Amino acid sequence: MNIQITARKFKAHDTLKDFIKDEITSLARFNDDIIDADVILSYQNNQNSIKKVEIVLSIPGQTLSAADQTEDFKTAATSATEKLRRQLETIKSKRASKTR
């Protein structure tokens, strides 16, 4: 699985990159066919300092995406991977019901 992390308008720390890579690799237990993951980190420089994480997963035949924005990148990344986990579980259950 290829994981590409893009930080817009700032440089992401290695600890943040490692955390996001761990979150994305944890999704592999729900689907072994994940080809690559693109993570886009953006920062809106206003009074509330909202941080946004967008994750796009490529699996054979489909592209899944999830995004979240909070005041912390780690919280947003965890929430976005949770959304992707639910999407992967739905796909897995649909495949299982078709094979029955």
GITA-V178912 format. One record per residue. N is the residue number from 1. RES is the residue in one small letter. NEAR is the number of other C-alpha atoms within 12 Angstrom. Layout:
<<N & RES & NEAR> <N & RES & NEAR>>
This chain:
<<1 & m & 20> <2 & n & 19> <3 & i & 24> <4 & q & 23> <5 & i & 29> <6 & t & 25> <7 & a & 24> <8 & r & 18> <9 & k & 13> <10 & f & 14> <11 & k & 16> <12 & a & 23> <13 & h & 16> <14 & d & 12> <15 & t & 13> <16 & l & 25> <17 & k & 24> <18 & d & 18> <19 & f & 22> <20 & i & 36> <21 & k & 28> <22 & d & 18> <23 & e & 29> <24 & i & 37> <25 & t & 26> <26 & s & 21> <27 & l & 32> <28 & a & 25> <29 & r & 15> <30 & f & 23> <31 & n & 28> <32 & d & 17> <33 & d & 23> <34 & i & 29> <35 & i & 24> <36 & d & 28> <37 & a & 32> <38 & d & 28> <39 & v & 37> <40 & i & 34> <41 & l & 36> <42 & s & 30> <43 & y & 27> <44 & q & 20> <45 & n & 14> <46 & n & 9> <47 & q & 9> <48 & n & 12> <49 & s & 15> <50 & i & 20> <51 & k & 30> <52 & k & 31> <53 & v & 36> <54 & e & 35> <55 & i & 39> <56 & v & 32> <57 & l & 37> <58 & s & 25> <59 & i & 25> <60 & p & 14> <61 & g & 11> <62 & q & 16> <63 & t & 21> <64 & l & 29> <65 & s & 27> <66 & a & 29> <67 & a & 29> <68 & d & 29> <69 & q & 27> <70 & t & 24> <71 & e & 21> <72 & d & 22> <73 & f & 32> <74 & k & 28> <75 & t & 23> <76 & a & 32> <77 & a & 38> <78 & t & 31> <79 & s & 26> <80 & a & 34> <81 & t & 37> <82 & e & 24> <83 & k & 26> <84 & l & 36> <85 & r & 29> <86 & r & 20> <87 & q & 25> <88 & l & 31> <89 & e & 19> <90 & t & 17> <91 & i & 23> <92 & k & 19> <93 & s & 16> <94 & k & 13> <95 & r & 13> <96 & a & 11> <97 & s & 10> <98 & k & 9> <99 & t & 8> <100 & r & 7>>
